[in-house]
Amino acid sequence: MCAIVRCMDNLLEQYNDMVTKVNAMSDEELDNLIKQGKCPYQPELLLGQPIGQHHCHLCGEMQVAGIKHLPSDLDINKHS
Ligand SMILES: [Zn+2]
């Protein structure tokens, strides 16, 4: 097995751990995290997967596989 494949396997393992943790959380716990802008979804763990852009299944924001969770507060007009 080449090093890159091993690395991707490792990421997938971390992704599965993340999914397990999220599944163990109560809806209330998840809601609170998302309201604080701390959505526990980690799309960066999908690096190398043929997924690309997708909606976060937790907070609904558009995400890109392989890139850290994009903040839900991208609306710059909100602060002006
Ligand atoms: Zn999210």
PDB file of the backbone (N, CA, C, O) and the ligand in Angstrom, with CONECT records:
HET     ZN  A 101       1
ATOM      1  N   MET A   1       0.853  -1.205   0.000  1.00  0.00           N
ATOM      2  CA  MET A   1       0.000   0.000   0.000  1.00  0.00           C
ATOM      3  C   MET A   1       0.884   1.249   0.000  1.00  0.00           C
ATOM      4  O   MET A   1       1.808   1.346   0.807  1.00  0.00           O
ATOM      5  N   CYS A   2       0.617   2.192  -0.881  1.00  0.00           N
ATOM      6  CA  CYS A   2       1.455   3.387  -0.927  1.00  0.00           C
ATOM      7  C   CYS A   2       1.076   4.355   0.195  1.00  0.00           C
ATOM      8  O   CYS A   2       0.006   4.252   0.794  1.00  0.00           O
ATOM      9  N   ALA A   3       1.972   5.288   0.457  1.00  0.00           N
ATOM     10  CA  ALA A   3       1.803   6.190   1.600  1.00  0.00           C
ATOM     11  C   ALA A   3       0.535   7.021   1.474  1.00  0.00           C
ATOM     12  O   ALA A   3      -0.135   7.305   2.468  1.00  0.00           O
ATOM     13  N   ILE A   4       0.210   7.410   0.236  1.00  0.00           N
ATOM     14  CA  ILE A   4      -0.966   8.273   0.046  1.00  0.00           C
ATOM     15  C   ILE A   4      -2.243   7.509   0.425  1.00  0.00           C
ATOM     16  O   ILE A   4      -3.125   8.051   1.091  1.00  0.00           O
ATOM     17  N   VAL A   5      -2.327   6.257  -0.003  1.00  0.00           N
ATOM     18  CA  VAL A   5      -3.502   5.454   0.316  1.00  0.00           C
ATOM     19  C   VAL A   5      -3.612   5.258   1.824  1.00  0.00           C
ATOM     20  O   VAL A   5      -4.706   5.321   2.384  1.00  0.00           O
ATOM     21  N   ARG A   6      -2.476   5.020   2.481  1.00  0.00           N
ATOM     22  CA  ARG A   6      -2.484   4.862   3.942  1.00  0.00           C
ATOM     23  C   ARG A   6      -3.014   6.120   4.605  1.00  0.00           C
ATOM     24  O   ARG A   6      -3.813   6.060   5.539  1.00  0.00           O
ATOM     25  N   CYS A   7      -2.551   7.273   4.100  1.00  0.00           N
ATOM     26  CA  CYS A   7      -2.967   8.556   4.660  1.00  0.00           C
ATOM     27  C   CYS A   7      -4.474   8.727   4.493  1.00  0.00           C
ATOM     28  O   CYS A   7      -5.155   9.171   5.419  1.00  0.00           O
ATOM     29  N   MET A   8      -4.998   8.378   3.321  1.00  0.00           N
ATOM     30  CA  MET A   8      -6.435   8.523   3.091  1.00  0.00           C
ATOM     31  C   MET A   8      -7.229   7.574   3.977  1.00  0.00           C
ATOM     32  O   MET A   8      -8.310   7.922   4.452  1.00  0.00           O
ATOM     33  N   ASP A   9      -6.698   6.380   4.198  1.00  0.00           N
ATOM     34  CA  ASP A   9      -7.359   5.430   5.089  1.00  0.00           C
ATOM     35  C   ASP A   9      -7.453   5.996   6.488  1.00  0.00           C
ATOM     36  O   ASP A   9      -8.466   5.858   7.174  1.00  0.00           O
ATOM     37  N   ASN A  10      -6.360   6.643   6.898  1.00  0.00           N
ATOM     38  CA  ASN A  10      -6.305   7.263   8.219  1.00  0.00           C
ATOM     39  C   ASN A  10      -7.367   8.355   8.340  1.00  0.00           C
ATOM     40  O   ASN A  10      -8.052   8.454   9.358  1.00  0.00           O
ATOM     41  N   LEU A  11      -7.498   9.168   7.298  1.00  0.00           N
ATOM     42  CA  LEU A  11      -8.499  10.234   7.295  1.00  0.00           C
ATOM     43  C   LEU A  11      -9.907   9.650   7.368  1.00  0.00           C
ATOM     44  O   LEU A  11     -10.770  10.167   8.078  1.00  0.00           O
ATOM     45  N   LEU A  12     -10.128   8.570   6.627  1.00  0.00           N
ATOM     46  CA  LEU A  12     -11.457   7.947   6.629  1.00  0.00           C
ATOM     47  C   LEU A  12     -11.791   7.398   8.006  1.00  0.00           C
ATOM     48  O   LEU A  12     -12.938   7.446   8.450  1.00  0.00           O
ATOM     49  N   GLU A  13     -10.759   6.869   8.679  1.00  0.00           N
ATOM     50  CA  GLU A  13     -10.947   6.381  10.044  1.00  0.00           C
ATOM     51  C   GLU A  13     -11.374   7.531  10.948  1.00  0.00           C
ATOM     52  O   GLU A  13     -12.296   7.400  11.754  1.00  0.00           O
ATOM     53  N   GLN A  14     -10.673   8.681  10.795  1.00  0.00           N
ATOM     54  CA  GLN A  14     -11.022   9.866  11.593  1.00  0.00           C
ATOM     55  C   GLN A  14     -12.426  10.351  11.242  1.00  0.00           C
ATOM     56  O   GLN A  14     -13.173  10.810  12.106  1.00  0.00           O
ATOM     57  N   TYR A  15     -12.771  10.240   9.951  1.00  0.00           N
ATOM     58  CA  TYR A  15     -14.104  10.657   9.509  1.00  0.00           C
ATOM     59  C   TYR A  15     -15.167   9.780  10.182  1.00  0.00           C
ATOM     60  O   TYR A  15     -16.186  10.271  10.666  1.00  0.00           O
ATOM     61  N   ASN A  16     -14.901   8.474  10.196  1.00  0.00           N
ATOM     62  CA  ASN A  16     -15.854   7.557  10.827  1.00  0.00           C
ATOM     63  C   ASN A  16     -15.972   7.825  12.327  1.00  0.00           C
ATOM     64  O   ASN A  16     -17.059   7.729  12.896  1.00  0.00           O
ATOM     65  N   ASP A  17     -14.838   8.163  12.969  1.00  0.00           N
ATOM     66  CA  ASP A  17     -14.860   8.529  14.392  1.00  0.00           C
ATOM     67  C   ASP A  17     -15.742   9.747  14.604  1.00  0.00           C
ATOM     68  O   ASP A  17     -16.542   9.802  15.538  1.00  0.00           O
ATOM     69  N   MET A  18     -15.576  10.741  13.700  1.00  0.00           N
ATOM     70  CA  MET A  18     -16.348  11.980  13.798  1.00  0.00           C
ATOM     71  C   MET A  18     -17.840  11.662  13.667  1.00  0.00           C
ATOM     72  O   MET A  18     -18.659  12.174  14.431  1.00  0.00           O
ATOM     73  N   VAL A  19     -18.188  10.807  12.686  1.00  0.00           N
ATOM     74  CA  VAL A  19     -19.594  10.439  12.473  1.00  0.00           C
ATOM     75  C   VAL A  19     -20.151   9.740  13.715  1.00  0.00           C
ATOM     76  O   VAL A  19     -21.280  10.001  14.131  1.00  0.00           O
ATOM     77  N   THR A  20     -19.345   8.847  14.301  1.00  0.00           N
ATOM     78  CA  THR A  20     -19.776   8.135  15.510  1.00  0.00           C
ATOM     79  C   THR A  20     -20.056   9.115  16.644  1.00  0.00           C
ATOM     80  O   THR A  20     -21.054   8.992  17.353  1.00  0.00           O
ATOM     81  N   LYS A  21     -19.143  10.107  16.808  1.00  0.00           N
ATOM     82  CA  LYS A  21     -19.311  11.105  17.872  1.00  0.00           C
ATOM     83  C   LYS A  21     -20.572  11.939  17.642  1.00  0.00           C
ATOM     84  O   LYS A  21     -21.338  12.200  18.569  1.00  0.00           O
ATOM     85  N   VAL A  22     -20.772  12.352  16.384  1.00  0.00           N
ATOM     86  CA  VAL A  22     -21.941  13.169  16.048  1.00  0.00           C
ATOM     87  C   VAL A  22     -23.222  12.377  16.310  1.00  0.00           C
ATOM     88  O   VAL A  22     -24.198  12.915  16.832  1.00  0.00           O
ATOM     89  N   ASN A  23     -23.208  11.103  15.944  1.00  0.00           N
ATOM     90  CA  ASN A  23     -24.397  10.264  16.144  1.00  0.00           C
ATOM     91  C   ASN A  23     -24.712  10.078  17.626  1.00  0.00           C
ATOM     92  O   ASN A  23     -25.863   9.869  18.009  1.00  0.00           O
ATOM     93  N   ALA A  24     -23.665  10.156  18.454  1.00  0.00           N
ATOM     94  CA  ALA A  24     -23.855   9.960  19.899  1.00  0.00           C
ATOM     95  C   ALA A  24     -24.385  11.222  20.575  1.00  0.00           C
ATOM     96  O   ALA A  24     -24.839  11.176  21.718  1.00  0.00           O
ATOM     97  N   MET A  25     -24.326  12.359  19.857  1.00  0.00           N
ATOM     98  CA  MET A  25     -24.784  13.625  20.447  1.00  0.00           C
ATOM     99  C   MET A  25     -26.308  13.717  20.375  1.00  0.00           C
ATOM    100  O   MET A  25     -26.939  13.177  19.466  1.00  0.00           O
ATOM    101  N   SER A  26     -26.871  14.403  21.342  1.00  0.00           N
ATOM    102  CA  SER A  26     -28.312  14.644  21.298  1.00  0.00           C
ATOM    103  C   SER A  26     -28.580  15.792  20.322  1.00  0.00           C
ATOM    104  O   SER A  26     -27.680  16.572  20.011  1.00  0.00           O
ATOM    105  N   ASP A  27     -29.809  15.887  19.847  1.00  0.00           N
ATOM    106  CA  ASP A  27     -30.171  16.972  18.924  1.00  0.00           C
ATOM    107  C   ASP A  27     -29.896  18.322  19.559  1.00  0.00           C
ATOM    108  O   ASP A  27     -29.447  19.252  18.888  1.00  0.00           O
ATOM    109  N   GLU A  28     -30.164  18.428  20.840  1.00  0.00           N
ATOM    110  CA  GLU A  28     -29.970  19.681  21.559  1.00  0.00           C
ATOM    111  C   GLU A  28     -28.491  20.066  21.570  1.00  0.00           C
ATOM    112  O   GLU A  28     -28.136  21.218  21.321  1.00  0.00           O
ATOM    113  N   GLU A  29     -27.641  19.089  21.860  1.00  0.00           N
ATOM    114  CA  GLU A  29     -26.197  19.293  21.905  1.00  0.00           C
ATOM    115  C   GLU A  29     -25.691  19.789  20.545  1.00  0.00           C
ATOM    116  O   GLU A  29     -24.897  20.725  20.463  1.00  0.00           O
ATOM    117  N   LEU A  30     -26.173  19.134  19.484  1.00  0.00           N
ATOM    118  CA  LEU A  30     -25.785  19.501  18.129  1.00  0.00           C
ATOM    119  C   LEU A  30     -26.254  20.919  17.788  1.00  0.00           C
ATOM    120  O   LEU A  30     -25.496  21.723  17.244  1.00  0.00           O
ATOM    121  N   ASP A  31     -27.510  21.207  18.115  1.00  0.00           N
ATOM    122  CA  ASP A  31     -28.077  22.538  17.862  1.00  0.00           C
ATOM    123  C   ASP A  31     -27.234  23.613  18.519  1.00  0.00           C
ATOM    124  O   ASP A  31     -26.929  24.640  17.912  1.00  0.00           O
ATOM    125  N   ASN A  32     -26.859  23.364  19.778  1.00  0.00           N
ATOM    126  CA  ASN A  32     -26.063  24.344  20.515  1.00  0.00           C
ATOM    127  C   ASN A  32     -24.720  24.590  19.845  1.00  0.00           C
ATOM    128  O   ASN A  32     -24.297  25.737  19.702  1.00  0.00           O
ATOM    129  N   LEU A  33     -24.046  23.517  19.433  1.00  0.00           N
ATOM    130  CA  LEU A  33     -22.746  23.645  18.763  1.00  0.00           C
ATOM    131  C   LEU A  33     -22.891  24.453  17.480  1.00  0.00           C
ATOM    132  O   LEU A  33     -22.081  25.334  17.194  1.00  0.00           O
ATOM    133  N   ILE A  34     -23.935  24.143  16.709  1.00  0.00           N
ATOM    134  CA  ILE A  34     -24.126  24.810  15.422  1.00  0.00           C
ATOM    135  C   ILE A  34     -24.443  26.290  15.641  1.00  0.00           C
ATOM    136  O   ILE A  34     -23.966  27.145  14.895  1.00  0.00           O
ATOM    137  N   LYS A  35     -25.248  26.591  16.665  1.00  0.00           N
ATOM    138  CA  LYS A  35     -25.579  27.991  16.974  1.00  0.00           C
ATOM    139  C   LYS A  35     -24.333  28.776  17.356  1.00  0.00           C
ATOM    140  O   LYS A  35     -24.240  29.974  17.092  1.00  0.00           O
ATOM    141  N   GLN A  36     -23.372  28.092  17.982  1.00  0.00           N
ATOM    142  CA  GLN A  36     -22.118  28.758  18.373  1.00  0.00           C
ATOM    143  C   GLN A  36     -21.113  28.778  17.226  1.00  0.00           C
ATOM    144  O   GLN A  36     -19.977  29.217  17.407  1.00  0.00           O
ATOM    145  N   GLY A  37     -21.514  28.311  16.060  1.00  0.00           N
ATOM    146  CA  GLY A  37     -20.616  28.255  14.911  1.00  0.00           C
ATOM    147  C   GLY A  37     -19.568  27.177  15.042  1.00  0.00           C
ATOM    148  O   GLY A  37     -18.502  27.258  14.432  1.00  0.00           O
ATOM    149  N   LYS A  38     -19.871  26.155  15.846  1.00  0.00           N
ATOM    150  CA  LYS A  38     -18.903  25.069  16.052  1.00  0.00           C
ATOM    151  C   LYS A  38     -19.461  23.756  15.538  1.00  0.00           C
ATOM    152  O   LYS A  38     -19.431  22.740  16.232  1.00  0.00           O
ATOM    153  N   CYS A  39     -19.966  23.788  14.327  1.00  0.00           N
ATOM    154  CA  CYS A  39     -20.497  22.567  13.730  1.00  0.00           C
ATOM    155  C   CYS A  39     -19.422  21.480  13.779  1.00  0.00           C
ATOM    156  O   CYS A  39     -18.301  21.714  13.328  1.00  0.00           O
ATOM    157  N   PRO A  40     -19.732  20.309  14.309  1.00  0.00           N
ATOM    158  CA  PRO A  40     -18.707  19.257  14.471  1.00  0.00           C
ATOM    159  C   PRO A  40     -18.366  18.498  13.192  1.00  0.00           C
ATOM    160  O   PRO A  40     -17.481  17.643  13.201  1.00  0.00           O
ATOM    161  N   TYR A  41     -19.048  18.797  12.107  1.00  0.00           N
ATOM    162  CA  TYR A  41     -18.753  18.131  10.838  1.00  0.00           C
ATOM    163  C   TYR A  41     -17.376  18.573  10.356  1.00  0.00           C
ATOM    164  O   TYR A  41     -17.050  19.758  10.432  1.00  0.00           O
ATOM    165  N   GLN A  42     -16.561  17.640   9.860  1.00  0.00           N
ATOM    166  CA  GLN A  42     -15.184  17.943   9.441  1.00  0.00           C
ATOM    167  C   GLN A  42     -14.956  17.498   7.991  1.00  0.00           C
ATOM    168  O   GLN A  42     -14.385  16.436   7.744  1.00  0.00           O
ATOM    169  N   PRO A  43     -15.411  18.329   7.030  1.00  0.00           N
ATOM    170  CA  PRO A  43     -15.257  17.924   5.620  1.00  0.00           C
ATOM    171  C   PRO A  43     -13.804  17.765   5.188  1.00  0.00           C
ATOM    172  O   PRO A  43     -13.536  17.133   4.167  1.00  0.00           O
ATOM    173  N   GLU A  44     -12.842  18.335   5.958  1.00  0.00           N
ATOM    174  CA  GLU A  44     -11.427  18.175   5.583  1.00  0.00           C
ATOM    175  C   GLU A  44     -11.009  16.714   5.656  1.00  0.00           C
ATOM    176  O   GLU A  44     -10.013  16.322   5.048  1.00  0.00           O
ATOM    177  N   LEU A  45     -11.766  15.904   6.397  1.00  0.00           N
ATOM    178  CA  LEU A  45     -11.438  14.479   6.501  1.00  0.00           C
ATOM    179  C   LEU A  45     -11.868  13.707   5.252  1.00  0.00           C
ATOM    180  O   LEU A  45     -11.576  12.519   5.120  1.00  0.00           O
ATOM    181  N   LEU A  46     -12.557  14.383   4.347  1.00  0.00           N
ATOM    182  CA  LEU A  46     -12.978  13.742   3.099  1.00  0.00           C
ATOM    183  C   LEU A  46     -11.986  14.016   1.977  1.00  0.00           C
ATOM    184  O   LEU A  46     -12.294  13.791   0.807  1.00  0.00           O
ATOM    185  N   LEU A  47     -10.795  14.500   2.325  1.00  0.00           N
ATOM    186  CA  LEU A  47      -9.755  14.775   1.340  1.00  0.00           C
ATOM    187  C   LEU A  47      -9.539  13.566   0.433  1.00  0.00           C
ATOM    188  O   LEU A  47      -9.344  12.448   0.912  1.00  0.00           O
ATOM    189  N   GLY A  48      -9.576  13.798  -0.872  1.00  0.00           N
ATOM    190  CA  GLY A  48      -9.324  12.715  -1.826  1.00  0.00           C
ATOM    191  C   GLY A  48     -10.545  11.891  -2.165  1.00  0.00           C
ATOM    192  O   GLY A  48     -10.480  11.016  -3.028  1.00  0.00           O
ATOM    193  N   GLN A  49     -11.667  12.159  -1.497  1.00  0.00           N
ATOM    194  CA  GLN A  49     -12.889  11.408  -1.816  1.00  0.00           C
ATOM    195  C   GLN A  49     -13.606  12.085  -2.995  1.00  0.00           C
ATOM    196  O   GLN A  49     -13.582  13.311  -3.111  1.00  0.00           O
ATOM    197  N   PRO A  50     -14.232  11.306  -3.853  1.00  0.00           N
ATOM    198  CA  PRO A  50     -14.896  11.899  -5.028  1.00  0.00           C
ATOM    199  C   PRO A  50     -16.252  12.501  -4.670  1.00  0.00           C
ATOM    200  O   PRO A  50     -17.288  12.062  -5.167  1.00  0.00           O
ATOM    201  N   ILE A  51     -16.231  13.499  -3.813  1.00  0.00           N
ATOM    202  CA  ILE A  51     -17.485  14.082  -3.328  1.00  0.00           C
ATOM    203  C   ILE A  51     -17.620  15.535  -3.779  1.00  0.00           C
ATOM    204  O   ILE A  51     -18.669  15.931  -4.287  1.00  0.00           O
ATOM    205  N   GLY A  52     -16.567  16.328  -3.599  1.00  0.00           N
ATOM    206  CA  GLY A  52     -16.631  17.731  -3.999  1.00  0.00           C
ATOM    207  C   GLY A  52     -17.548  18.542  -3.105  1.00  0.00           C
ATOM    208  O   GLY A  52     -17.551  18.372  -1.886  1.00  0.00           O
ATOM    209  N   GLN A  53     -18.332  19.433  -3.722  1.00  0.00           N
ATOM    210  CA  GLN A  53     -19.227  20.290  -2.947  1.00  0.00           C
ATOM    211  C   GLN A  53     -20.447  19.510  -2.472  1.00  0.00           C
ATOM    212  O   GLN A  53     -21.016  18.704  -3.209  1.00  0.00           O
ATOM    213  N   HIS A  54     -20.823  19.758  -1.269  1.00  0.00           N
ATOM    214  CA  HIS A  54     -22.020  19.107  -0.726  1.00  0.00           C
ATOM    215  C   HIS A  54     -22.533  19.936   0.443  1.00  0.00           C
ATOM    216  O   HIS A  54     -21.796  20.741   1.012  1.00  0.00           O
ATOM    217  N   HIS A  55     -23.778  19.740   0.793  1.00  0.00           N
ATOM    218  CA  HIS A  55     -24.320  20.447   1.952  1.00  0.00           C
ATOM    219  C   HIS A  55     -23.952  19.675   3.208  1.00  0.00           C
ATOM    220  O   HIS A  55     -24.074  18.452   3.261  1.00  0.00           O
ATOM    221  N   CYS A  56     -23.500  20.410   4.221  1.00  0.00           N
ATOM    222  CA  CYS A  56     -23.257  19.792   5.521  1.00  0.00           C
ATOM    223  C   CYS A  56     -24.594  19.214   5.986  1.00  0.00           C
ATOM    224  O   CYS A  56     -25.608  19.911   5.989  1.00  0.00           O
ATOM    225  N   HIS A  57     -24.593  17.950   6.375  1.00  0.00           N
ATOM    226  CA  HIS A  57     -25.858  17.319   6.779  1.00  0.00           C
ATOM    227  C   HIS A  57     -26.258  17.752   8.188  1.00  0.00           C
ATOM    228  O   HIS A  57     -27.346  17.421   8.659  1.00  0.00           O
ATOM    229  N   LEU A  58     -25.370  18.497   8.861  1.00  0.00           N
ATOM    230  CA  LEU A  58     -25.694  18.951  10.221  1.00  0.00           C
ATOM    231  C   LEU A  58     -26.224  20.377  10.228  1.00  0.00           C
ATOM    232  O   LEU A  58     -27.274  20.650  10.810  1.00  0.00           O
ATOM    233  N   CYS A  59     -25.494  21.299   9.575  1.00  0.00           N
ATOM    234  CA  CYS A  59     -25.914  22.705   9.624  1.00  0.00           C
ATOM    235  C   CYS A  59     -26.461  23.191   8.281  1.00  0.00           C
ATOM    236  O   CYS A  59     -27.044  24.273   8.213  1.00  0.00           O
ATOM    237  N   GLY A  60     -26.282  22.408   7.214  1.00  0.00           N
ATOM    238  CA  GLY A  60     -26.858  22.757   5.923  1.00  0.00           C
ATOM    239  C   GLY A  60     -26.030  23.712   5.077  1.00  0.00           C
ATOM    240  O   GLY A  60     -26.425  24.049   3.961  1.00  0.00           O
ATOM    241  N   GLU A  61     -24.875  24.157   5.597  1.00  0.00           N
ATOM    242  CA  GLU A  61     -24.023  25.060   4.813  1.00  0.00           C
ATOM    243  C   GLU A  61     -23.318  24.282   3.706  1.00  0.00           C
ATOM    244  O   GLU A  61     -23.032  23.095   3.859  1.00  0.00           O
ATOM    245  N   MET A  62     -23.039  24.958   2.588  1.00  0.00           N
ATOM    246  CA  MET A  62     -22.313  24.323   1.493  1.00  0.00           C
ATOM    247  C   MET A  62     -20.863  24.097   1.916  1.00  0.00           C
ATOM    248  O   MET A  62     -20.202  25.010   2.411  1.00  0.00           O
ATOM    249  N   GLN A  63     -20.383  22.886   1.720  1.00  0.00           N
ATOM    250  CA  GLN A  63     -19.021  22.531   2.101  1.00  0.00           C
ATOM    251  C   GLN A  63     -18.296  21.895   0.927  1.00  0.00           C
ATOM    252  O   GLN A  63     -18.921  21.436  -0.029  1.00  0.00           O
ATOM    253  N   VAL A  64     -16.960  21.873   1.007  1.00  0.00           N
ATOM    254  CA  VAL A  64     -16.162  21.249  -0.041  1.00  0.00           C
ATOM    255  C   VAL A  64     -15.311  20.154   0.607  1.00  0.00           C
ATOM    256  O   VAL A  64     -14.586  20.411   1.569  1.00  0.00           O
ATOM    257  N   ALA A  65     -15.404  18.938   0.075  1.00  0.00           N
ATOM    258  CA  ALA A  65     -14.630  17.821   0.618  1.00  0.00           C
ATOM    259  C   ALA A  65     -13.141  18.148   0.567  1.00  0.00           C
ATOM    260  O   ALA A  65     -12.639  18.598  -0.463  1.00  0.00           O
ATOM    261  N   GLY A  66     -12.436  17.925   1.669  1.00  0.00           N
ATOM    262  CA  GLY A  66     -11.005  18.161   1.728  1.00  0.00           C
ATOM    263  C   GLY A  66     -10.642  19.532   2.274  1.00  0.00           C
ATOM    264  O   GLY A  66      -9.468  19.822   2.502  1.00  0.00           O
ATOM    265  N   ILE A  67     -11.658  20.386   2.488  1.00  0.00           N
ATOM    266  CA  ILE A  67     -11.424  21.734   3.021  1.00  0.00           C
ATOM    267  C   ILE A  67     -12.157  21.860   4.348  1.00  0.00           C
ATOM    268  O   ILE A  67     -13.257  21.335   4.515  1.00  0.00           O
ATOM    269  N   LYS A  68     -11.532  22.565   5.293  1.00  0.00           N
ATOM    270  CA  LYS A  68     -12.146  22.724   6.610  1.00  0.00           C
ATOM    271  C   LYS A  68     -13.552  23.298   6.506  1.00  0.00           C
ATOM    272  O   LYS A  68     -13.864  24.040   5.574  1.00  0.00           O
ATOM    273  N   HIS A  69     -14.386  22.952   7.458  1.00  0.00           N
ATOM    274  CA  HIS A  69     -15.780  23.407   7.495  1.00  0.00           C
ATOM    275  C   HIS A  69     -15.843  24.917   7.278  1.00  0.00           C
ATOM    276  O   HIS A  69     -15.210  25.684   8.003  1.00  0.00           O
ATOM    277  N   LEU A  70     -16.617  25.340   6.267  1.00  0.00           N
ATOM    278  CA  LEU A  70     -16.754  26.763   6.001  1.00  0.00           C
ATOM    279  C   LEU A  70     -17.727  27.353   7.017  1.00  0.00           C
ATOM    280  O   LEU A  70     -18.737  26.733   7.350  1.00  0.00           O
ATOM    281  N   PRO A  71     -17.417  28.560   7.512  1.00  0.00           N
ATOM    282  CA  PRO A  71     -18.280  29.163   8.526  1.00  0.00           C
ATOM    283  C   PRO A  71     -19.661  29.484   7.961  1.00  0.00           C
ATOM    284  O   PRO A  71     -19.803  29.761   6.770  1.00  0.00           O
ATOM    285  N   SER A  72     -20.666  29.445   8.817  1.00  0.00           N
ATOM    286  CA  SER A  72     -22.015  29.767   8.366  1.00  0.00           C
ATOM    287  C   SER A  72     -22.184  31.281   8.275  1.00  0.00           C
ATOM    288  O   SER A  72     -23.158  31.772   7.704  1.00  0.00           O
ATOM    289  N   ASP A  73     -21.239  32.007   8.837  1.00  0.00           N
ATOM    290  CA  ASP A  73     -21.340  33.463   8.897  1.00  0.00           C
ATOM    291  C   ASP A  73     -20.556  34.111   7.758  1.00  0.00           C
ATOM    292  O   ASP A  73     -19.682  34.946   7.993  1.00  0.00           O
ATOM    293  N   LEU A  74     -20.875  33.720   6.520  1.00  0.00           N
ATOM    294  CA  LEU A  74     -20.148  34.262   5.374  1.00  0.00           C
ATOM    295  C   LEU A  74     -20.803  35.527   4.844  1.00  0.00           C
ATOM    296  O   LEU A  74     -20.267  36.170   3.941  1.00  0.00           O
ATOM    297  N   ASP A  75     -21.947  35.891   5.391  1.00  0.00           N
ATOM    298  CA  ASP A  75     -22.675  37.059   4.912  1.00  0.00           C
ATOM    299  C   ASP A  75     -22.066  38.325   5.495  1.00  0.00           C
ATOM    300  O   ASP A  75     -22.366  38.701   6.629  1.00  0.00           O
ATOM    301  N   ILE A  76     -21.197  38.992   4.707  1.00  0.00           N
ATOM    302  CA  ILE A  76     -20.465  40.148   5.235  1.00  0.00           C
ATOM    303  C   ILE A  76     -21.385  41.347   5.456  1.00  0.00           C
ATOM    304  O   ILE A  76     -21.066  42.237   6.244  1.00  0.00           O
ATOM    305  N   ASN A  77     -22.513  41.373   4.768  1.00  0.00           N
ATOM    306  CA  ASN A  77     -23.439  42.502   4.913  1.00  0.00           C
ATOM    307  C   ASN A  77     -24.055  42.549   6.310  1.00  0.00           C
ATOM    308  O   ASN A  77     -24.498  43.598   6.778  1.00  0.00           O
ATOM    309  N   LYS A  78     -24.071  41.404   6.950  1.00  0.00           N
ATOM    310  CA  LYS A  78     -24.659  41.285   8.278  1.00  0.00           C
ATOM    311  C   LYS A  78     -24.006  42.243   9.275  1.00  0.00           C
ATOM    312  O   LYS A  78     -24.658  42.717  10.206  1.00  0.00           O
ATOM    313  N   HIS A  79     -22.697  42.528   9.073  1.00  0.00           N
ATOM    314  CA  HIS A  79     -21.951  43.325  10.048  1.00  0.00           C
ATOM    315  C   HIS A  79     -21.872  44.801   9.684  1.00  0.00           C
ATOM    316  O   HIS A  79     -21.309  45.589  10.443  1.00  0.00           O
ATOM    317  N   SER A  80     -22.432  45.196   8.522  1.00  0.00           N
ATOM    318  CA  SER A  80     -22.280  46.587   8.124  1.00  0.00           C
ATOM    319  C   SER A  80     -23.476  47.417   8.573  1.00  0.00           C
ATOM    320  O   SER A  80     -23.521  48.621   8.323  1.00  0.00           O
TER     321      SER A  80
HETATM  322 ZN    ZN A 101     -21.893  22.035   9.330  1.00  0.00          ZN2+
END
